[in-house]
């Protein structure tokens, strides 16, 4: 956005008090915010909704309440940063449930493989949109186990701000002068390698013919995964580790800080927020 458009842009209309109160009640993980932070989040949400369209697809009916809840979660990572991190966001598309996405890959022989995969969320780079399954995004237990689909996809979008998602978000001169890219890479690489080892150990304890549709197998997997500091999906790729660790940082930071204190400290420095008390984080 050029300077003239910024100067001429009118302030976003405020989010009505009742609508904002209902949104906060639906997301108790925001209770840690003090009054000033809560009001700043409310202002950011209004600005976010003025800049970016949040709409439904595949028959999903968008409401002001749903849009406000999505905006509140989207703005939490940038609460002490800038909405400019979302400047290349085309919009937010919300489906009623999981949706199919066509994927393609070129193998070593140059053969193109294409397949459809069912997704709960997806963030597209290079000016693309974020797509969400509301069935997954509005779960009553959201953040109870450290998981948050909306946070996950918007952190990916931040990671993509300087190119493809790679687990190292852009460092902004106005906010991140104390951060060192080499330290970030070392800390996250070490934590990622350790976590992949933990997931490998988990999978070694599963039955040889593991069937996630069998209740006893699913229960065993849930029990083993519950002992991990992060969701096992974090082992898929360094970018996924960053996104899942960020979910945990905002929603359920204790296991993250205990297992990977350097990662917690770097996330606190990046997002410029503390989600643990100083005593817990040390």
C-alpha positions in Angstrom: 0.0 0.0 0.0 1.5 3.4 -1.0 1.9 6.3 1.4 -1.0 8.3 -0.1 -3.4 5.4 0.3 -2.3 5.0 3.9 -2.8 8.7 4.7 -6.3 8.7 3.1 -7.5 5.5 4.6 -10.2 6.0 7.2 -9.9 4.4 10.6 -11.6 1.0 10.7 -15.0 1.0 12.5 -14.6 -0.5 16.0 -15.9 -4.0 16.8 -19.0 -3.6 18.9 -18.6 -4.3 22.6 -21.0 -7.2 22.8 -19.5 -8.9 19.7 -16.0 -8.5 21.1 -17.1 -9.8 24.5 -18.6 -12.9 23.0 -15.5 -13.6 21.0 -13.3 -13.4 24.1 -15.6 -15.7 26.0 -15.3 -18.3 23.2 -11.5 -18.2 23.4 -10.4 -18.4 27.0 -6.7 -18.7 26.0 -6.9 -14.9 25.5 -7.6 -14.4 29.2 -3.9 -13.8 29.8 -4.0 -10.5 28.0 -4.3 -7.4 30.2 -6.8 -4.7 29.6 -4.4 -2.6 27.4 -3.4 -5.7 25.3 -7.0 -6.7 24.9 -8.0 -3.3 23.6 -5.0 -3.3 21.3 -6.1 -6.7 20.0 -9.6 -5.4 19.4 -8.3 -2.4 17.4 -6.0 -4.7 15.3 -9.0 -7.0 14.6 -11.1 -4.1 13.3 -8.2 -3.1 11.1 -7.6 -6.6 9.9 -11.3 -7.1 9.0 -11.2 -3.7 7.1 -8.2 -4.9 5.1 -9.0 -8.5 4.4 -12.2 -10.3 3.4 -13.2 -13.3 5.5 -15.8 -15.2 3.6 -17.5 -18.6 3.4 -17.2 -21.3 0.7 -19.0 -24.5 -0.1 -22.2 -23.3 1.5 -20.6 -22.0 4.7 -22.5 -19.0 6.1 -20.1 -16.4 7.4 -21.2 -14.3 10.4 -19.7 -11.3 12.2 -19.1 -13.5 15.2 -17.1 -16.1 13.3 -15.1 -13.4 11.4 -14.3 -11.7 14.7 -13.1 -14.9 16.3 -10.8 -15.7 13.3 -9.5 -12.1 13.2 -8.7 -12.2 16.9 -6.6 -15.3 16.5 -5.0 -14.0 13.4 -4.0 -10.8 15.1 -2.6 -12.4 18.3 0.9 -13.3 16.8 1.2 -9.7 15.5 -0.2 -8.0 18.6 3.2 -6.4 19.3 4.4 -6.4 15.7 2.6 -5.1 12.7 -0.3 -6.1 10.4 2.0 -5.4 7.5 3.1 -9.1 7.9 -0.2 -9.9 6.3 0.0 -7.4 3.5 0.1 -10.2 0.9 -2.9 -12.1 2.3 -5.6 -12.3 -0.4 -8.3 -13.1 2.2 -9.5 -15.9 4.4 -11.8 -18.6 3.0 -13.8 -20.7 5.5 -15.2 -24.1 4.6 -17.7 -25.9 6.7 -15.4 -28.9 7.2 -12.2 -30.4 5.7 -11.7 -29.6 2.0 -9.8 -31.3 -0.9 -6.7 -29.7 -2.3 -4.9 -30.8 -5.4 -1.2 -31.4 -4.8 1.5 -32.1 -7.4 5.1 -33.2 -7.1 7.9 -33.9 -9.6 10.0 -37.0 -8.7 13.7 -37.5 -9.5 12.8 -38.9 -12.9 10.9 -35.8 -13.8 7.5 -37.5 -13.6 4.7 -35.3 -12.3 2.5 -37.0 -9.6 -0.9 -35.4 -8.7 -3.3 -36.3 -5.9 -6.1 -34.8 -3.8 -5.6 -34.5 -0.1 -8.2 -33.6 2.5 -7.1 -30.5 4.5 -8.2 -28.7 7.6 -6.3 -25.6 6.7 -3.9 -24.3 4.2 -1.8 -21.0 3.7 -0.8 -20.1 0.2 2.3 -18.0 -0.4 2.9 -15.3 -3.0 -0.2 -13.2 -2.2 -2.4 -16.2 -1.7 -5.3 -16.8 0.7 -5.7 -18.8 3.9 -8.3 -21.6 3.8 -9.8 -23.0 7.0 -12.2 -25.8 8.0 -14.6 -24.3 10.6 -15.3 -27.7 11.9 -11.7 -27.9 13.0 -11.1 -24.2 13.7 -14.1 -23.8 16.2 -13.6 -26.9 18.2 -14.8 -26.5 21.8 -11.4 -27.8 23.1 -9.4 -25.3 21.0 -6.0 -24.7 22.6 -6.7 -27.1 25.4 -3.9 -29.4 24.1 -1.8 -26.6 22.5 -3.5 -26.9 19.1 -5.0 -24.0 17.2 -5.6 -24.3 13.5 -6.1 -20.5 12.9 -2.8 -19.6 14.7 -1.0 -22.4 12.8 -2.0 -21.1 9.3 -1.4 -17.5 10.1 2.0 -18.3 11.5 2.7 -20.0 8.2 1.7 -16.8 6.4 4.2 -14.9 8.5 6.9 -17.4 7.7 6.1 -17.0 4.0 6.5 -13.2 4.1 10.1 -13.5 2.8 9.6 -16.5 0.5 8.6 -20.1 1.0 7.9 -21.3 4.6 11.1 -22.7 6.0 10.7 -22.2 9.8 12.5 -18.9 10.0 10.2 -15.9 9.8 11.3 -12.5 8.6 13.2 -10.4 11.2 11.9 -6.8 11.2 14.4 -4.0 11.8 11.8 -2.1 14.0 11.2 -5.0 16.3 13.9 -7.7 16.1 17.2 -6.0 16.4 18.3 -8.4 19.2 17.5 -11.5 17.2 20.3 -13.4 15.4 19.4 -15.6 12.4 22.2 -18.1 13.2 21.1 -18.5 16.8 17.5 -19.1 15.6 18.7 -21.7 13.1 20.8 -23.5 15.6 18.1 -23.6 18.3 15.3 -24.6 16.0 17.4 -27.2 14.1 18.5 -28.9 17.4 15.0 -28.9 18.8 13.5 -30.2 15.5 16.1 -33.0 15.4 15.3 -34.0 19.0 11.6 -33.9 18.4 11.9 -36.1 15.3 13.7 -38.6 17.4 10.9 -38.5 19.9 8.3 -39.1 17.2 10.4 -42.0 15.8 10.6 -43.6 19.2 6.8 -43.2 19.5 6.2 -44.9 16.2 8.5 -47.7 17.1 6.1 -48.5 20.0 3.1 -48.8 17.7 1.9 -52.2 16.4 3.5 -53.3 13.2 0.2 -53.1 11.3 -1.0 -49.9 12.9 -4.5 -49.0 12.0 -5.7 -45.5 13.1 -9.3 -46.6 12.6 -9.0 -49.3 15.3 -10.0 -47.9 18.7 -7.3 -49.7 20.6 -4.6 -48.5 18.2 -5.9 -44.9 18.2 -6.0 -44.9 22.0 -2.4 -46.1 22.2 -1.3 -43.5 19.7 -3.1 -40.7 21.7 -1.5 -41.9 24.9 2.0 -41.9 23.4 1.5 -38.6 21.6 0.2 -37.1 24.9 3.6 -37.5 26.4 5.2 -35.4 23.7 5.8 -31.6 24.2 4.2 -30.8 20.8 1.8 -32.4 18.4 3.6 -35.1 16.3 2.8 -33.1 13.2 5.7 -30.8 14.1 8.0 -33.5 12.9 6.8 -33.2 9.3 9.0 -30.3 8.3 11.0 -27.4 9.9 8.2 -25.0 8.8 5.6 -27.2 10.5 7.8 -27.4 13.7 7.8 -23.6 13.8 4.1 -23.3 13.3 3.2 -26.0 15.8 5.7 -24.6 18.3 4.0 -21.2 17.9 0.6 -22.7 18.5 2.0 -24.2 21.7 3.7 -20.9 22.7 0.4 -19.1 22.6 -1.9 -21.8 23.9 -0.1 -24.3 26.1 3.5 -23.1 26.6 4.6 -25.1 29.6 5.6 -28.3 27.8 7.3 -26.3 25.1 9.3 -24.2 27.6 10.3 -27.3 29.5 11.4 -29.4 26.5 12.9 -26.6 24.4 13.6 -23.5 26.5 15.7 -21.9 23.8 12.9 -22.2 21.3 10.4 -20.7 23.8 12.8 -17.8 24.5 13.3 -17.1 20.8 9.5 -17.2 20.1 9.0 -14.8 23.0 11.6 -12.4 21.5 10.1 -12.7 18.0 6.4 -12.2 19.0 7.4 -9.8 21.8 5.1 -11.5 24.2 5.5 -13.7 27.3 3.0 -16.5 27.7 4.7 -17.9 30.8 5.8 -16.1 33.9 9.5 -15.3 34.1 9.8 -17.9 36.8 8.3 -20.6 34.7 10.3 -19.7 31.6 13.7 -19.8 33.3 
